[in-house]
Amino acid sequence: MINICLTRFTDDPWSKVVMQGFYKALKNLDPLYNIEEIFGYPEKKYNLIILIGIRSIIKRKLEISKIIPFCDKLIDMGDDAMDPRRNYEDIYLYFNTSSKKLHDHYRYIPKFVLEEYLFIEPREDETLNVYVDHFKYQNISEREQSVGAIKKIFKDINSSNVKMNVFYHTSKGIEVNRLDPEIPEKGVSQCSLYIPFEELSYYYRLTDVFLPTHRETQGMVAQEIGACGGITVLQEWMYPKLTHDQFPAMLYEHEQTIDFNFIREVLTKFNKEDLRKNTLAKCGFTNFQNQLHIILKELFNE
């Protein structure tokens, strides 16, 4: 029996979904894996601790003396293969594809979608459903870029003659057909009410067009909506360029008007099932699960 601890130190939605995915994959992989999910520091010894989050030890200033004595092996994770922050981990998992990596113990693991929540929802109404992401910026230098992006999105929505439903994630939750952006005062980097993924995914399943509003490093909404047969319309900087082939996408420049008539015409040429299949080919859960299996076999020399 191999005892595995999954732990996280934040309540952000991404960490919760990733933790759910690791738990599901480990349960599927081997009956000899005994998995426990906790929040915070471990209180007993495990064969393996997997830190759920992006460079949790460094970013959260964790006390390593409360982690290392409680595991034989440690897995940390992060964005990319060239992260220079050498840490205490035995394996470092990175999610963004790369042609090279900084250290031998860096291992790529593909992003995944939880397919049990993400599928094509049957609809009778042909109204274009548009999902607008919440306001956010990673650092203060990006604030004006995010402000400009979200203002432009709502300007183009309001000037369009296409009949649409707008699902907008705000500090109040998902507001339907709100037609003005929520922009907080300076110093507030994000405004979005936490919504359990089981509820949020309902809107993803209904979405035809997803409009990101800010730069993402690990965001998965585009892939998740792609798994539901929706298309993402974005400026190139919003998602890492190497992820653009993971979801159906159309690019626009900031100076361009988002033409919803043209988008609707494009969508009529594609079958939602085909769009879903293309996303799952890159981000299907089996891909993630199989790679995790290989990594753990090597880690435990099985």
N, C-alpha and C positions, 0 to 999 in steps of 0.2 A: 504494500500500500504506500502510495506517495501522497503525502499531505501537502496541499497547495492552499496558500492564503492569497486572496484577492483583496487588496485594500486601496482605498482612495482617501484623499484628504480635503476634497472639495465637493460641493453639491451641484456643480455646473451640469447642465444637461448632457454635454458630450461625454463627460466622465461616467455618468450613469449608464448611458447607452453602451459605451465601450466595456464597462464592467459586466453588463448583462450579456454582451456578446462573448466575452472570454469565459464567463460561467457556462453558457450554453455550449460553446465549443468543447470545453474540457469535459463536461458531462457526457457529450457524445463520443469523445475520443477513446476513453479507456476506463473500464470499471474499476481499475486500481487507483484512479485519481480520486482522492477524497478532497473536495473543494469547500472552503469556507469563505464567505464574504464578510468583511468587517469595514468599519470606518475608523481611520486613525491607526495608531501604533498597535502592533501585535502584543498579545499578553502571554503567548506560549510559543513553543518551538515548532517550526514547519520545515519540511524538506525544501520548499520553494515559496518565496514571496514574490508576487507580481504587483508592482506599483502602478496603479491606474492613474494616468495623468501625463502631462508633458514635463519631463525632467523634474519630477516631484521633489526630489531631495534638494535640488538647488533652488528651484523657484519658491518652494514652501519653507525653505530654511529648516528642513527636518533634522532632528537629532539622530545621527547615524548610529549612535550607541544604543538607541531604542529600536533599531531595526536589525543590524548585522548579527547580534548574538541570538536572534530568534529565527534564523534561517540558515540552511546549508547553501542554498543558491538564491540569487536575487536577479530579477528582471526589471529593468527600467525601460521607459519608452520616450520617444520624442518625435519631432517633425521630420528631420532629414538625416542623410547619411554622412554629412560632413560636420555635424555638431562637435565642436572642439572640447566640450566640457567633460573630460574624462572623470568618471565617477566610481562608485563602489560596485557597480553591477557586474554580473557574470555574462549577461546578455543584454544588449541595448536594441530594442525594436524600433525601427523607423517606418513611417507610413507613406512617405512621398518617394516615388521611384527615383532611382539615381543610377548613373552608369559607373560610379565609383563610390567607395566608402572609406572613411577615415581610419577605422580600426577593424581588425579581423572579427572581433566579437559583436560588431554591428550587423544586425540581420534585418532585411526587409520583410515586412509583413503587410499584405494588402489591406486596404480599407474595405469595410464590409457594410452591408445593409441588412437589417433584420427583416427578412422576407415575409415573416408571418404577419407583420403589420403593414407592409408596403406592397400593394398590389393594385390592379386597375379596378376602380369602383364603377359599377354600372350606373349610367346616367341617362335620363330622358331629356333633360334640358340641354340645349346646344349653346347656351350662354358661355362665353369665354371666361374661365375661372383663372384669376391672376393672384398669385401669392407674393406679397411684398415682405421681405425680411425686415427685422427690427433694426433700429439705429444702433451703431456700434463703431468704435475705433480702437485700434490696438495701442496706439500711443498718441500723444497730443499733436505730433506733426501730421498725423493722418486725419485729424478731426475735420478740417475744411474740405478734404477730399470726400469724406463720408457725407458731410452736410450737402455738398454740391450734388452728389449722386442721388441722394434721397429726394431732394427738392426737384431735381430733373425728372425723376421717375413719376412723381405725382403731377408735375406739370404736363407730362406727356399722356398720362392716364386721363387727366381732366380735359385735355384738348382732343381726345380721340372720340370718334363717333361709333366705335364698336361697343356693342352691348356686352358688358362684363360684370362679373362679381369680383370684388377685391377682398381678399383675405389678408389682413395686415396685422402682423405681430407687434403689439405695443405693450406698455407697462400695465395695461388692463387685461391683456390676453389677446385672443384673436378677435379683432374688430372687423365686422363685415361691412364693406362699402363705406368705410371712412376714407375720405378723399383729401386729407391733408396730413403732412408728415409730423411725427412727434420727434422734436429735437430738444434734448435736455440742455440745461445750462452748462457752460464750460466746467470741466472737472468731473462730469458724470459721463463715463465712457460707454455706457450701455443702458438702454431702457427696454426691458422685455420681462413680462411676467413668466415665471417658470410654469410650464404646462407639462404634465406627465406625457411621455412619448406615446403611450397608448391613445391619448386624446389628440395630441398634435398630429399624429400620423393620419387621422381622419381627414384633415384638411389637405395633407399631402396627396392623398389618394384622389381627391377631387380636382387637383390643380392641373391646368393645362400649361400655364406659363409661370415660371418662377423668376422673380427679379431680385437678385442679391443687391445689397445696399452698401457693403463695406468689404474690406480685405479680410480674407480668411486664410488660416494656415492649416487647420484641421477640420474646418466646417464640412459637414456632410449633407446639408440640405439639398444641394444640387443632385447628388447621387441618389438620395432617398426619394426625391420627386421623380428622378429619372426611372427608378424602379417601379413607379406608378404610371409610367407612360407620359410624363410631362417633360417639357423642354425648358432649359434655362437660357435666359437672355441677359447677357452680362457684358460689362467692360472687362478687358483682358486682365487687369490688375486684381480683380476681385477674388479670383481663385487661382491657386498655383497653376502655372501654365501646363505643367506635366500631368495635371489631373483633368484637363479639358476633354480628353478622350474617354473619360469615365462616365460621362453623362451627355445626353443630347443637348447641343448648345448652339446658340447664335450670338455672335459678337457685335457690339456697336461701339462707336466712339462717343465721347461725352457731348460733342457738338451735334451728333446725329439725333433726329427725333426717333423715338421708339415707335415704329409703325405697326400698330396692332392689327390693321387690315392685312398687311403683308404676312405677319406672323400667323394669323389665322389661316391664310391661304397655304402657307408652308405646312401647317399641321394637317391639313386635309390630304396631303400627299403621303403621309406616314401613318402606319398602323401603330396604335399604342403598344400592342404586344411586341412589335419589332423593336420599338424604342426601349421597352423594358428589358428585352433579351440582350440588347447591346450593353446596357448598364450592368446587368447581372454577369455578363461575360467578364467584366473587369472587377466588379465589386460584389459578386455573389458570395454568400456566406460560406459555401463549400471551399472556395479559394482560400479564404482566411483560415478556416478550420484545418485544411490540409497542410498549409505552411506552418501553422502553430504546432501541429503534430510532428513534423520533421524537426523543428527547432527543439522541442522538448525531448525527442528521442536522442538527439545529439547531446543535449545538456546532461542527460542522465546516462549517457553511454549505453543505451539499450540496443 
